[in-house]
Amino acid sequence: MVQLIVGEKGKGKTKHLLDKVNGEIKTIPGSIVYLDKSTKHMYELNNKVRLIDVSQYMIESESEFVGFVSGIISQDHDLQQMYFDSFLKIAKLEGKDITGVIAKLDKISKAFGVDFFLSVSMNEDALPEALKENILISL
């Protein structure tokens, strides 16, 4: 499953994402990975959540990002959830159509049983119609 937290920059999407991940870590038996553009939120995350600063890995395109995510999943068979803060920035999708990458993430989710939660700096009205059913929170 791929779920989206959408809203313009500065609306509080990261806080909702952090609250969700910190609540989930107490209830799920598997592991959780949190991808971000920096380590800024390291101390706001439960220490059982693995934080990865994507900016350190020289990702230059959305296909490289999907490969990066697949690599993480291949190394952790207990992985149940992944959280992507600043999704458009870390996935190199700023100003681009996100439908294809979301579809790939959905296929990965179904194949490997990993749920994805994405913080997307975009208004709900700007989101492609096909993705509106994936909205968890709209700010």
C-alpha positions in Angstrom: 0.0 0.0 0.0 1.2 3.5 -0.8 -0.4 6.3 1.3 0.2 10.0 0.8 0.3 13.0 3.2 -0.2 16.0 0.9 -0.1 19.7 1.3 2.0 22.7 0.5 5.5 23.2 2.0 5.3 24.3 5.6 1.8 22.9 6.4 3.1 20.3 8.9 3.3 17.1 6.8 6.6 16.1 8.5 5.0 16.3 11.9 2.2 14.0 10.9 4.8 11.6 9.3 6.9 11.6 12.5 3.8 11.0 14.7 2.7 8.1 12.5 6.1 6.4 12.4 6.7 6.8 16.2 3.2 5.3 16.9 3.6 2.4 14.5 7.0 1.3 15.8 5.3 0.3 19.1 2.8 -1.9 17.4 4.4 -3.7 14.4 6.7 -6.6 14.8 8.9 -5.8 11.8 11.3 -3.0 11.1 10.7 0.5 9.8 13.0 2.7 7.6 12.6 6.5 7.3 14.1 8.2 4.3 14.8 11.9 4.5 16.9 14.6 2.7 19.0 15.1 5.9 19.4 13.9 9.4 17.6 16.9 10.9 14.8 14.7 12.4 17.1 12.1 13.9 16.2 12.9 17.5 12.5 13.1 16.8 12.4 9.5 15.6 12.2 6.5 17.9 15.7 4.9 18.0 14.3 1.6 16.6 13.5 3.4 13.3 16.4 3.4 10.8 16.9 6.9 9.4 18.6 7.1 6.0 19.8 10.5 4.7 19.2 10.0 1.0 21.3 13.0 0.0 24.5 11.0 0.8 23.8 8.5 -1.9 24.1 10.6 -5.1 20.7 9.7 -6.5 20.1 11.6 -9.7 16.8 10.3 -11.1 13.5 8.7 -10.1 14.6 5.3 -11.5 17.8 5.4 -9.3 15.6 6.2 -6.3 13.3 3.2 -7.0 16.4 1.1 -7.3 17.7 2.5 -4.0 14.4 1.6 -2.3 14.5 -1.9 -3.8 18.0 -2.4 -2.5 17.0 -1.4 1.0 14.1 -3.9 0.8 16.3 -6.7 -0.4 18.6 -6.3 2.6 15.9 -6.4 5.3 13.5 -9.3 5.2 11.7 -8.0 8.3 11.0 -4.6 6.7 7.3 -3.7 7.0 7.1 0.0 6.5 9.0 2.8 4.8 8.4 6.5 5.3 9.6 9.1 2.8 9.8 12.7 4.0 10.2 15.3 1.3 9.3 12.7 -1.3 9.5 14.9 -4.3 13.0 16.1 -3.4 14.5 12.7 -2.4 13.0 10.9 -5.4 14.1 13.6 -7.9 10.5 14.3 -8.9 10.2 18.0 -8.3 8.1 19.5 -11.1 7.5 16.0 -12.7 4.6 13.6 -12.9 4.8 11.3 -9.9 2.2 8.7 -11.1 4.7 6.3 -12.6 6.9 6.2 -9.5 3.9 5.7 -7.2 2.7 2.8 -9.5 6.2 1.2 -9.2 6.2 1.6 -5.4 2.7 0.1 -5.3 4.0 -3.0 -7.2 7.0 -3.2 -4.9 4.6 -2.9 -1.9 2.4 -5.8 -3.1 5.4 -8.0 -4.1 7.3 -7.6 -0.8 4.7 -6.7 1.8 6.2 -3.3 2.6 3.8 -0.3 3.1 5.0 3.1 2.0 4.0 6.5 3.5 5.0 9.6 1.5 5.1 13.2 2.5 4.3 15.1 -0.8 4.6 18.9 -1.1 1.7 19.3 -3.4 -1.9 20.4 -2.9 -4.6 17.8 -3.2 -6.0 19.5 -6.3 -2.6 19.4 -8.1 -2.4 15.7 -7.5 -3.2 13.4 -10.5 -6.7 12.1 -10.2 -5.5 8.5 -10.1 -3.5 9.1 -6.9 -6.3 10.8 -4.9 -7.4 7.5 -3.5 -4.0 7.1 -1.9 -4.4 10.3 0.3 -4.1 9.5 4.0 -4.0 13.2 5.1 -4.5 16.4 3.1 -3.3 19.6 4.8 
